[in-house]
Structure formats: C-alpha cells, structure tokens
Amino acid sequence: MSESEQKLEILSGEALRAALAELPDWRERDSHVVSAFKFKKSATAVEFMGKAGAAAESAQHHPDLEWRWNTVFLAISTHSEGTKVTRKDTDLAEKLSVAAAELGGTAEPERYGEQFKK
Ligand SMILES: C[C@H](O)[C@H](O)[C@H]1CNC2=NC(N)=NC(=O)C2=N1
C-alpha cells in the first residue's frame, strides 16, 4: 500500500492530548494544530517560510501560513481525512518546530488567531 493510500490515524481525545504533550510549541484549534513563531527580524520569518515550504514539499503535506512582520502563523490538518488532525500533522509540526528553533524563533502558540484581527 502506498503512503497516499494508507489509512491515517485520526488523533482525537486522549490520543490528541498525548500527541500535543510532546509538542509544546503547538495547540489544537478547530481540528488543526496551530502555532506562531516569532523571529528577531522579518527577513528571518521569510527564511522560515522557505524552510516550511521545503518541509511541506518533502512530506507532501502543507501547512497554512500567514506572515505578519516578524511572526509566522501556522495551521495544519489533514484534508483527506475530513480536515482532522492526524500523525501527518503532528509529524510536520515537529519538523517545523526544529526549523524555527534553528533560526532562533520563539514559539508563541497562544497568539494564533491574532493574525485575523484588524
Ligand atoms: C496527494 C497529497 O498528498 C494531498 O493532496 C495532500 C497535499 N497536502 C496536504 N496538506 C495538508 N495540510 N493536508 C492535506 O490533507 C494535504 N493533502
């Protein structure tokens, strides 16, 4: 069975709580895992988006990104499973945390949602 045909484990309830306990940079919001990473400079936030794009291409799994000055807001879910959180989302979240840390980013997941306010 190819990876795209594989049935993905949907994480909810206790399984989701357990997965998020291993991902301190991330929160669950409306069936997505979400975070925000702040960088010292806006240009570094752009660099992070490049790395996030490369990680997404290699995983064939794509976070929704929003760039606001020095901060990048992210949301990830699995559309093929009815827009639910699966291992694909938590695996990508972990990689994005590593990429952000390598660029000196600070996780501020509680800020997720702020990017939509005018
Ligand atoms: C075939 C391909 O793997 C799918 O269309 C992928 C592409 N990127 C994706 N990205 C995200 N975040 N969720 C998905 O369900 C998804 N599906």
The ligand as an SDF file (V2000), in Angstrom:
LIG
                    3D

 17 18  0  0  0  0  0  0  0  0999 V2000
   -1.9530   13.8790   -2.5260 C   0  0  0  0  0  0  0  0  0  0  0  0
   -1.4280   14.8240   -1.4820 C   0  0  0  0  0  0  0  0  0  0  0  0
   -0.6120   14.1280   -0.5860 O   0  0  0  0  0  0  0  0  0  0  0  0
   -2.5450   15.5120   -0.7190 C   0  0  0  0  0  0  0  0  0  0  0  0
   -3.3790   16.2430   -1.5810 O   0  0  0  0  0  0  0  0  0  0  0  0
   -2.0290   16.3800    0.3680 C   0  0  0  0  0  0  0  0  0  0  0  0
   -1.2980   17.6130   -0.0630 C   0  0  0  0  0  0  0  0  0  0  0  0
   -1.0250   18.4820    1.0720 N   0  0  0  0  0  0  0  0  0  0  0  0
   -1.8260   18.4540    2.1680 C   0  0  0  0  0  0  0  0  0  0  0  0
   -1.6090   19.2820    3.1620 N   0  0  0  0  0  0  0  0  0  0  0  0
   -2.3870   19.2860    4.2420 C   0  0  0  0  0  0  0  0  0  0  0  0
   -2.1320   20.1370    5.2480 N   0  0  0  0  0  0  0  0  0  0  0  0
   -3.4050   18.4360    4.3720 N   0  0  0  0  0  0  0  0  0  0  0  0
   -3.6900   17.5350    3.4310 C   0  0  0  0  0  0  0  0  0  0  0  0
   -4.6300   16.7480    3.5940 O   0  0  0  0  0  0  0  0  0  0  0  0
   -2.8850   17.5190    2.2570 C   0  0  0  0  0  0  0  0  0  0  0  0
   -3.0680   16.6580    1.2880 N   0  0  0  0  0  0  0  0  0  0  0  0
  1  2  1  0
  2  3  1  0
  2  4  1  0
  4  5  1  0
  4  6  1  0
  6  7  1  0
  6 17  1  0
  7  8  1  0
  8  9  1  0
  9 10  2  0
  9 16  1  0
 10 11  1  0
 11 12  1  0
 11 13  2  0
 13 14  1  0
 14 15  2  0
 14 16  1  0
 16 17  2  0
M  END
$$$$
